[in-house]
């Protein structure tokens, strides 16, 4: 029965013989199961995944390109101090955090409403923030920059938790991390694109009476706006409404999601309930990982916002600094492929925790190198480890939280908590590297990051131990009870819901 609910343990594809026992697949032959399994995920990967990936790439690009604009002269042009620059970054996160939880609940509630739904809600957010991002290029004062950053955070706030939740509408648990890793790894590509684009855009410095830093915002913001408009015609609300799937393919996807526990077997169980919100807040595994998410958010956003400034402090200036900020994010052997390879391993062997511990150790080694060495070459090399550790460590921990929360409202709440903690870490990062720890050594910040990396290893290990213990208790309960004997609505507390490790 355990195999029936969760698919085969050693493969990302389910065992048709196991699926045969699940009544969700009534009317679908074994031959059809094998054929559909090889078709439906590829179709979703062609239609849904690319749009989600570009959404998040643009989100990170439009939020973090202020670091490139700063190196290009924005801070001098607007006559703002380091303290004011930090305030501007913080201003992005206040509405960003406030929007995450209600946005996730609205996204779920809106699925039933064809006139709202994810296919309207997500593209609307992207289109509006594209306009706001463009407006940053025409501001002439500090107050104007603050206003733009506020509305940028407000519109972007619900995107990443919304994307994780949206993807869980389409993919079973054992197929989710590779997809989350795909669009999250695009954030590392945005770091590379941002530096390269900024270097190229600086060549039109002065055109139209605008400085180069202003054109960074204008050109990148216009692209986001246009892509947001296009996406209205692409995204489906849910698998049941996906025009690119046949009726049998839609039925199969929904059956797989229900058999896996990714969605409830009936709509009532997935309906909004404050009781489910409260039950999520009582989940020990969510709160064990909450500090981990805060720590990884601090390191990730610190590197996203300050990596160009850190590189400039290592002796590079002007366009050279913009260009040298790209390799740690984009080297072919670093972030994107590493994130993809480890996501495949994590999905196949259900080892989210071990992947998270591995990347936390990468973080730890990188920050120790930066702290212990006075060589600019060694410090520059350490960025490859810390950026890989932060950007590749985020997908497994986020997927881990989503995988182990059910039903849907409990999952929506846990994902929202995850991103609230991550972005609280972003607020700390803006101050830690912006004002509290002076360049170029960033001594206090680096020590803090070392302590956080150790904390990530310890808490990830504790979560692994806790979930393993809970799975053992559930296995014992399954020896003496049947699924129909359990109370309704247990969700991830059910003996037949096996936690992913």
Order of alpha helices (4+ residues) and beta strands (2+ residues): alpha-alpha-alpha-alpha-alpha-alpha-alpha-alpha-alpha-alpha-alpha-alpha-alpha-alpha-alpha-alpha-alpha-alpha-alpha-alpha-alpha-alpha
